[in-house]
Amino acid sequence: MLSVSKEGRYVSAAFQPTRMRISIDRYQRMVSTGVLTKDDRVELIEGEIIDMASIGKIHAAIVSQLQELFVTGLGGRANVVTGGPLTWVAFRAAIGFDAA
């Protein structure tokens, strides 16, 4: 028996595809070997590679305004970075989170 997937493909009703989660290290190897490039608008979220929409003018303007608010509001007491990559491990280290 065949059924039609969301993508419009015919698949066996007995076959149930599963998602394969990948690690940050594997994702970074995909970038370093050219499997993923700077032109690929994707992010690794909870082990899945997710297609992301490009940043529009309104989004960019809001990010710029928020960055300015943080920079002036913090008065040099912190380094404000926007648009850079962030991993959960790096985030926890940056805020001094200790699970122990």
Summary of the structure (lengths in Angstrom):
residues: 100
radius of gyration: 19.7
end to end distance: 52.3
largest distance: 65.8
contacts: 147
relative contact order: 0.08
helix: 35%
strand: 14%
